[in-house]
């Protein structure tokens, strides 16, 4: 489990980048420092997009929204930052079958996802068991299991009402 397992970045403090005010907390600075990652405008823009403009977004959405915040940002810079933030445990990458990878700031806890088959809206679902992992395989093959990833698929209320 990562050291920031209960962390959700609120971005309430202010830090200066080239004369611009940008929201960021001391917690974000500390997490980046612990991970040997610098606090950069592109990295902060990526984090802010995921937290402020909708969780469970794919890299292309994040790139477009971060570009709007900064004026200019390469697709490669976004992918590099997403990779670094996932590796550091600051972001979680989920990979629903047949869909692009999605990113979220809710990390280190025991939750799953519910995805609409039609519109692809994705929501968090807390684990009913409450402990990690919430599922046990019939044979663990001597693995020490610490996580089970569950994706529930169905139709959201909006798509049901359109049918």
Buried (B, 14 or more C-beta within 10 A) or exposed (E): EBEBEEBEBEBEEEBEEEEEEBBBBEBBEEBBEBBEBEBEBBBBBBBBBBBEBBBBBBBEBBBBBBBEBBEEBEEEBBBBBBEBBBEBBBBBBBEBEEEEEBBBBBBBBBBBBBBBEBEBBBEEEEBEEEEBBBEEEEEEEEEEEEEBEBBEEEBBEEBEEEE
